[in-house]
Amino acid sequence: MKETDKTEVLDALVGRCDLFKVISVIESGAFVYCGLAKDLFIPIGEQLRIMKEGESHIIYVYRDEKTGRVAGSSRLNKYLYDDAPDGMMDGDAVDLIIYTVTDLGFKAVINSDCWGVLYKNEIFQELHIGQKIEGYIKKIRPDGRIDLSLQKAGFRGVPDLSGKIMSHLQASGGSCPLTDKTPPEEIHRLFGVSKKKFKMAVGILYKQRMLVIEPGGIKLTQTLKSGKK
């Protein structure tokens, strides 16, 4: 295959950020497997730290302005923005790659384009470096930097959660021992959401008279428990 043809094979990757595995190392750089006919080359000068065979690294794929060749870089700060791009809004669903652990929580790549932060006190599941996961723009701060969430903000998503709560109650004989004292981790284990989101959904169901809230937990109303309409 001609060099120009090999470059064209990699064209689809340009502008993309992903986790790639190093398959070979030479003096001038490293090659990573990208699932295409040609492996992606990471020049030594584009390596945040010297790569070794068998390692996996989060790589940004770019086109060299001088040669026109497609290559990769683990120096992500050269290519990703710290602030939100035009058109991005609070509440938007985004694709995330978990990049590193910080004092605040996790730093993540958003849509292969910019950086965001997931705060550790708002995370109720295990995350690992290189993990791809869907997230949401929680807030774009005045300085343009982005706060992220793994759950939809506000009342978005509550109708689906309400259905999960009702199904859980019905499968549990009409009640479950979830209260204000229930650990957030237990609620996330059962429903995959934060305690705050769970309480919002319970509040809606309570106002709709679908369930009752008692000191020992929540229960279906007698009408629903008996199967009557």
Short mmCIF file of the C-alpha atoms (twelve columns), coordinates in Angstrom:
data_MODEL
# 
_entry.id   MODEL 
# 
loop_
_atom_site.group_PDB 
_atom_site.id 
_atom_site.type_symbol 
_atom_site.label_atom_id 
_atom_site.label_alt_id 
_atom_site.label_comp_id 
_atom_site.label_asym_id 
_atom_site.label_seq_id 
_atom_site.Cartn_x 
_atom_site.Cartn_y 
_atom_site.Cartn_z 
_atom_site.pdbx_PDB_model_num 
ATOM 1   C CA . MET A 1   0.000   0.000  0.000  1 
ATOM 2   C CA . LYS A 2   1.362   3.440  -0.934 1 
ATOM 3   C CA . GLU A 3   2.127   5.929  1.851  1 
ATOM 4   C CA . THR A 4   -0.648  8.259  0.613  1 
ATOM 5   C CA . ASP A 5   -3.112  5.366  0.713  1 
ATOM 6   C CA . LYS A 6   -2.032  4.484  4.243  1 
ATOM 7   C CA . THR A 7   -2.606  8.071  5.343  1 
ATOM 8   C CA . GLU A 8   -6.090  8.012  3.836  1 
ATOM 9   C CA . VAL A 9   -6.865  4.914  5.897  1 
ATOM 10  C CA . LEU A 10  -6.232  6.970  9.036  1 
ATOM 11  C CA . ASP A 11  -8.164  10.045 7.878  1 
ATOM 12  C CA . ALA A 12  -11.316 8.978  9.704  1 
ATOM 13  C CA . LEU A 13  -9.466  9.140  13.028 1 
ATOM 14  C CA . VAL A 14  -8.325  12.765 12.737 1 
ATOM 15  C CA . GLY A 15  -9.759  14.867 15.553 1 
ATOM 16  C CA . ARG A 16  -10.664 11.821 17.594 1 
ATOM 17  C CA . CYS A 17  -9.444  11.016 21.082 1 
ATOM 18  C CA . ASP A 18  -9.384  7.373  22.159 1 
ATOM 19  C CA . LEU A 19  -7.593  4.716  24.171 1 
ATOM 20  C CA . PHE A 20  -4.987  2.883  22.077 1 
ATOM 21  C CA . LYS A 21  -2.555  0.070  22.878 1 
ATOM 22  C CA . VAL A 22  1.147   0.318  22.035 1 
ATOM 23  C CA . ILE A 23  2.203   -2.608 19.820 1 
ATOM 24  C CA . SER A 24  5.767   -1.610 18.968 1 
ATOM 25  C CA . VAL A 25  8.389   0.982  19.846 1 
ATOM 26  C CA . ILE A 26  11.189  2.433  17.739 1 
ATOM 27  C CA . GLU A 27  13.755  5.155  18.391 1 
ATOM 28  C CA . SER A 28  11.636  7.889  16.809 1 
ATOM 29  C CA . GLY A 29  8.330   6.940  18.412 1 
ATOM 30  C CA . ALA A 30  5.740   4.233  18.961 1 
ATOM 31  C CA . PHE A 31  3.004   2.519  16.990 1 
ATOM 32  C CA . VAL A 32  -0.444  1.872  18.470 1 
ATOM 33  C CA . TYR A 33  -3.137  -0.450 17.201 1 
ATOM 34  C CA . CYS A 34  -6.207  1.421  15.992 1 
ATOM 35  C CA . GLY A 35  -8.194  -1.324 14.274 1 
ATOM 36  C CA . LEU A 36  -7.316  -0.193 10.750 1 
ATOM 37  C CA . ALA A 37  -5.008  -1.492 8.017  1 
ATOM 38  C CA . LYS A 38  -2.276  0.896  9.188  1 
ATOM 39  C CA . ASP A 39  -1.133  1.350  12.769 1 
ATOM 40  C CA . LEU A 40  -1.048  4.870  14.185 1 
ATOM 41  C CA . PHE A 41  2.372   6.419  14.796 1 
ATOM 42  C CA . ILE A 42  3.067   8.469  17.941 1 
ATOM 43  C CA . PRO A 43  6.228   10.580 17.458 1 
ATOM 44  C CA . ILE A 44  8.595   10.656 20.427 1 
ATOM 45  C CA . GLY A 45  8.044   14.413 20.734 1 
ATOM 46  C CA . GLU A 46  4.288   13.895 21.063 1 
ATOM 47  C CA . GLN A 47  4.576   11.470 23.972 1 
ATOM 48  C CA . LEU A 48  3.729   12.881 27.390 1 
ATOM 49  C CA . ARG A 49  5.908   10.129 28.805 1 
ATOM 50  C CA . ILE A 50  7.966   7.555  26.946 1 
ATOM 51  C CA . MET A 51  5.672   4.780  25.766 1 
ATOM 52  C CA . LYS A 52  6.372   1.102  26.224 1 
ATOM 53  C CA . GLU A 53  5.064   -1.875 24.321 1 
ATOM 54  C CA . GLY A 54  1.886   -3.304 25.836 1 
ATOM 55  C CA . GLU A 55  0.825   -0.062 27.535 1 
ATOM 56  C CA . SER A 56  -2.428  1.721  26.733 1 
ATOM 57  C CA . HIS A 57  -2.605  5.495  26.369 1 
ATOM 58  C CA . ILE A 58  -5.300  8.039  25.635 1 
ATOM 59  C CA . ILE A 59  -4.270  9.522  22.294 1 
ATOM 60  C CA . TYR A 60  -5.467  12.483 20.239 1 
ATOM 61  C CA . VAL A 61  -5.217  11.908 16.477 1 
ATOM 62  C CA . TYR A 62  -4.048  14.899 14.434 1 
ATOM 63  C CA . ARG A 63  -2.748  15.745 10.968 1 
ATOM 64  C CA . ASP A 64  0.748   17.184 10.783 1 
ATOM 65  C CA . GLU A 65  0.526   20.586 9.101  1 
ATOM 66  C CA . LYS A 66  3.952   20.268 7.458  1 
ATOM 67  C CA . THR A 67  3.838   16.712 6.129  1 
ATOM 68  C CA . GLY A 68  0.070   16.116 5.907  1 
ATOM 69  C CA . ARG A 69  0.568   12.789 7.650  1 
ATOM 70  C CA . VAL A 70  -1.782  11.514 10.327 1 
ATOM 71  C CA . ALA A 71  -0.218  10.859 13.727 1 
ATOM 72  C CA . GLY A 72  -1.163  10.679 17.387 1 
ATOM 73  C CA . SER A 73  -0.247  12.518 20.561 1 
ATOM 74  C CA . SER A 74  -0.600  11.827 24.264 1 
ATOM 75  C CA . ARG A 75  0.102   15.525 24.946 1 
ATOM 76  C CA . LEU A 76  -3.609  16.219 25.030 1 
ATOM 77  C CA . ASN A 77  -3.291  19.757 26.379 1 
ATOM 78  C CA . LYS A 78  -1.895  20.786 22.981 1 
ATOM 79  C CA . TYR A 79  -5.140  19.829 21.258 1 
ATOM 80  C CA . LEU A 80  -7.999  19.995 23.774 1 
ATOM 81  C CA . TYR A 81  -9.622  23.195 25.024 1 
ATOM 82  C CA . ASP A 82  -10.062 24.108 28.680 1 
ATOM 83  C CA . ASP A 83  -13.307 25.962 27.987 1 
ATOM 84  C CA . ALA A 84  -16.599 24.978 26.401 1 
ATOM 85  C CA . PRO A 85  -16.920 25.215 22.604 1 
ATOM 86  C CA . ASP A 86  -19.593 27.374 20.994 1 
ATOM 87  C CA . GLY A 87  -23.015 25.748 21.065 1 
ATOM 88  C CA . MET A 88  -22.417 23.582 24.127 1 
ATOM 89  C CA . MET A 89  -25.086 24.069 26.787 1 
ATOM 90  C CA . ASP A 90  -25.899 22.953 30.314 1 
ATOM 91  C CA . GLY A 91  -27.696 19.616 30.217 1 
ATOM 92  C CA . ASP A 92  -26.163 18.416 26.930 1 
ATOM 93  C CA . ALA A 93  -25.404 14.707 26.702 1 
ATOM 94  C CA . VAL A 94  -21.723 14.114 25.890 1 
ATOM 95  C CA . ASP A 95  -19.252 11.279 25.351 1 
ATOM 96  C CA . LEU A 96  -16.560 11.098 28.015 1 
ATOM 97  C CA . ILE A 97  -13.214 9.368  28.392 1 
ATOM 98  C CA . ILE A 98  -11.950 9.251  31.961 1 
ATOM 99  C CA . TYR A 99  -8.432  10.705 31.816 1 
ATOM 100 C CA . THR A 100 -6.995  11.029 35.311 1 
ATOM 101 C CA . VAL A 101 -7.763  11.259 39.016 1 
ATOM 102 C CA . THR A 102 -7.518  14.680 40.678 1 
ATOM 103 C CA . ASP A 103 -8.093  16.055 44.164 1 
ATOM 104 C CA . LEU A 104 -11.589 17.057 43.035 1 
ATOM 105 C CA . GLY A 105 -12.523 13.778 41.375 1 
ATOM 106 C CA . PHE A 106 -11.863 12.833 37.753 1 
ATOM 107 C CA . LYS A 107 -10.691 14.838 34.780 1 
ATOM 108 C CA . ALA A 108 -12.392 13.703 31.572 1 
ATOM 109 C CA . VAL A 109 -12.153 14.301 27.834 1 
ATOM 110 C CA . ILE A 110 -15.450 15.604 26.410 1 
ATOM 111 C CA . ASN A 111 -16.383 14.685 22.823 1 
ATOM 112 C CA . SER A 112 -12.660 14.481 21.901 1 
ATOM 113 C CA . ASP A 113 -12.722 18.273 22.085 1 
ATOM 114 C CA . CYS A 114 -12.294 19.726 25.578 1 
ATOM 115 C CA . TRP A 115 -11.793 19.019 29.280 1 
ATOM 116 C CA . GLY A 116 -14.310 18.662 32.096 1 
ATOM 117 C CA . VAL A 117 -14.412 17.622 35.748 1 
ATOM 118 C CA . LEU A 118 -16.494 14.988 37.535 1 
ATOM 119 C CA . TYR A 119 -16.626 15.721 41.265 1 
ATOM 120 C CA . LYS A 120 -15.934 12.761 43.542 1 
ATOM 121 C CA . ASN A 121 -18.801 13.570 45.927 1 
ATOM 122 C CA . GLU A 122 -21.219 13.199 42.991 1 
ATOM 123 C CA . ILE A 123 -19.898 9.858  41.704 1 
ATOM 124 C CA . PHE A 124 -21.635 6.705  42.892 1 
ATOM 125 C CA . GLN A 125 -19.958 4.106  40.715 1 
ATOM 126 C CA . GLU A 126 -16.454 2.864  40.031 1 
ATOM 127 C CA . LEU A 127 -14.573 4.604  37.234 1 
ATOM 128 C CA . HIS A 128 -11.213 3.755  35.699 1 
ATOM 129 C CA . ILE A 129 -8.729  5.579  33.509 1 
ATOM 130 C CA . GLY A 130 -9.542  5.180  29.821 1 
ATOM 131 C CA . GLN A 131 -13.173 4.272  30.478 1 
ATOM 132 C CA . LYS A 132 -15.694 5.548  27.935 1 
ATOM 133 C CA . ILE A 133 -18.979 6.631  29.433 1 
ATOM 134 C CA . GLU A 134 -21.913 8.885  28.642 1 
ATOM 135 C CA . GLY A 135 -22.192 12.008 30.762 1 
ATOM 136 C CA . TYR A 136 -23.896 15.392 30.882 1 
ATOM 137 C CA . ILE A 137 -22.832 19.003 31.033 1 
ATOM 138 C CA . LYS A 138 -23.793 19.930 34.561 1 
ATOM 139 C CA . LYS A 139 -22.629 23.531 34.374 1 
ATOM 140 C CA . ILE A 140 -20.517 25.781 32.190 1 
ATOM 141 C CA . ARG A 141 -18.814 28.131 34.618 1 
ATOM 142 C CA . PRO A 142 -18.273 31.881 34.003 1 
ATOM 143 C CA . ASP A 143 -14.661 31.169 33.000 1 
ATOM 144 C CA . GLY A 144 -15.883 28.660 30.419 1 
ATOM 145 C CA . ARG A 145 -14.656 25.580 32.252 1 
ATOM 146 C CA . ILE A 146 -16.993 22.629 32.455 1 
ATOM 147 C CA . ASP A 147 -18.474 20.721 35.385 1 
ATOM 148 C CA . LEU A 148 -19.758 17.283 34.458 1 
ATOM 149 C CA . SER A 149 -22.294 14.823 35.799 1 
ATOM 150 C CA . LEU A 150 -23.050 11.187 35.051 1 
ATOM 151 C CA . GLN A 151 -26.762 11.892 35.495 1 
ATOM 152 C CA . LYS A 152 -29.210 14.210 33.820 1 
ATOM 153 C CA . ALA A 153 -29.714 17.447 35.689 1 
ATOM 154 C CA . GLY A 154 -32.895 18.585 37.388 1 
ATOM 155 C CA . PHE A 155 -36.089 16.722 36.613 1 
ATOM 156 C CA . ARG A 156 -34.786 15.260 33.352 1 
ATOM 157 C CA . GLY A 157 -34.848 11.498 33.494 1 
ATOM 158 C CA . VAL A 158 -37.146 11.373 36.523 1 
ATOM 159 C CA . PRO A 159 -40.070 9.778  34.609 1 
ATOM 160 C CA . ASP A 160 -37.861 6.798  33.696 1 
ATOM 161 C CA . LEU A 161 -36.589 6.589  37.260 1 
ATOM 162 C CA . SER A 162 -40.139 6.713  38.597 1 
ATOM 163 C CA . GLY A 163 -40.951 3.642  36.541 1 
ATOM 164 C CA . LYS A 164 -37.928 1.830  37.944 1 
ATOM 165 C CA . ILE A 165 -38.985 2.670  41.495 1 
ATOM 166 C CA . MET A 166 -42.525 1.439  40.885 1 
ATOM 167 C CA . SER A 167 -41.261 -1.785 39.320 1 
ATOM 168 C CA . HIS A 168 -38.916 -2.336 42.243 1 
ATOM 169 C CA . LEU A 169 -41.721 -1.828 44.741 1 
ATOM 170 C CA . GLN A 170 -44.022 -4.225 42.910 1 
ATOM 171 C CA . ALA A 171 -41.280 -6.861 42.739 1 
ATOM 172 C CA . SER A 172 -40.589 -6.399 46.457 1 
ATOM 173 C CA . GLY A 173 -44.143 -7.006 47.628 1 
ATOM 174 C CA . GLY A 174 -45.154 -3.345 47.611 1 
ATOM 175 C CA . SER A 175 -42.492 -1.847 49.884 1 
ATOM 176 C CA . CYS A 176 -38.783 -1.289 50.317 1 
ATOM 177 C CA . PRO A 177 -36.735 0.037  53.275 1 
ATOM 178 C CA . LEU A 178 -35.241 3.099  51.599 1 
ATOM 179 C CA . THR A 179 -35.227 6.227  53.751 1 
ATOM 180 C CA . ASP A 180 -33.350 9.518  54.143 1 
ATOM 181 C CA . LYS A 181 -30.712 7.566  56.067 1 
ATOM 182 C CA . THR A 182 -30.064 5.070  53.263 1 
ATOM 183 C CA . PRO A 183 -26.453 5.443  52.006 1 
ATOM 184 C CA . PRO A 184 -26.170 7.015  48.525 1 
ATOM 185 C CA . GLU A 185 -24.148 4.001  47.391 1 
ATOM 186 C CA . GLU A 186 -27.073 1.652  48.111 1 
ATOM 187 C CA . ILE A 187 -29.475 3.828  46.114 1 
ATOM 188 C CA . HIS A 188 -27.036 3.934  43.218 1 
ATOM 189 C CA . ARG A 189 -26.627 0.162  43.370 1 
ATOM 190 C CA . LEU A 190 -30.382 -0.313 43.047 1 
ATOM 191 C CA . PHE A 191 -31.292 2.444  40.596 1 
ATOM 192 C CA . GLY A 192 -28.065 3.816  39.142 1 
ATOM 193 C CA . VAL A 193 -28.761 7.402  40.249 1 
ATOM 194 C CA . SER A 194 -27.792 9.831  42.991 1 
ATOM 195 C CA . LYS A 195 -29.699 10.038 46.249 1 
ATOM 196 C CA . LYS A 196 -30.884 13.524 45.276 1 
ATOM 197 C CA . LYS A 197 -32.380 12.275 42.004 1 
ATOM 198 C CA . PHE A 198 -34.011 9.337  43.812 1 
ATOM 199 C CA . LYS A 199 -35.666 11.671 46.334 1 
ATOM 200 C CA . MET A 200 -36.958 13.861 43.511 1 
ATOM 201 C CA . ALA A 201 -38.610 10.876 41.852 1 
ATOM 202 C CA . VAL A 202 -40.088 9.643  45.148 1 
ATOM 203 C CA . GLY A 203 -41.482 13.127 45.752 1 
ATOM 204 C CA . ILE A 204 -43.221 13.116 42.388 1 
ATOM 205 C CA . LEU A 205 -44.719 9.666  42.990 1 
ATOM 206 C CA . TYR A 206 -45.873 10.758 46.436 1 
ATOM 207 C CA . LYS A 207 -47.653 13.814 45.012 1 
ATOM 208 C CA . GLN A 208 -49.289 11.555 42.432 1 
ATOM 209 C CA . ARG A 209 -50.450 9.324  45.307 1 
ATOM 210 C CA . MET A 210 -48.612 6.364  43.827 1 
ATOM 211 C CA . LEU A 211 -46.764 5.621  47.054 1 
ATOM 212 C CA . VAL A 212 -46.593 6.587  50.711 1 
ATOM 213 C CA . ILE A 213 -43.516 7.597  52.673 1 
ATOM 214 C CA . GLU A 214 -43.129 6.068  56.132 1 
ATOM 215 C CA . PRO A 215 -40.326 6.121  58.741 1 
ATOM 216 C CA . GLY A 216 -39.273 2.620  57.694 1 
ATOM 217 C CA . GLY A 217 -39.288 3.175  53.946 1 
ATOM 218 C CA . ILE A 218 -41.641 3.684  50.998 1 
ATOM 219 C CA . LYS A 219 -44.716 1.670  50.057 1 
ATOM 220 C CA . LEU A 220 -47.163 1.463  47.216 1 
ATOM 221 C CA . THR A 221 -50.559 2.900  48.028 1 
ATOM 222 C CA . GLN A 222 -53.126 0.295  48.994 1 
ATOM 223 C CA . THR A 223 -54.974 0.800  45.699 1 
ATOM 224 C CA . LEU A 224 -51.914 0.016  43.629 1 
ATOM 225 C CA . LYS A 225 -50.774 -2.759 45.932 1 
ATOM 226 C CA . SER A 226 -54.130 -4.493 45.573 1 
ATOM 227 C CA . GLY A 227 -54.033 -4.089 41.797 1 
ATOM 228 C CA . LYS A 228 -57.119 -1.838 41.631 1 
ATOM 229 C CA . LYS A 229 -57.294 1.264  39.472 1 
# 
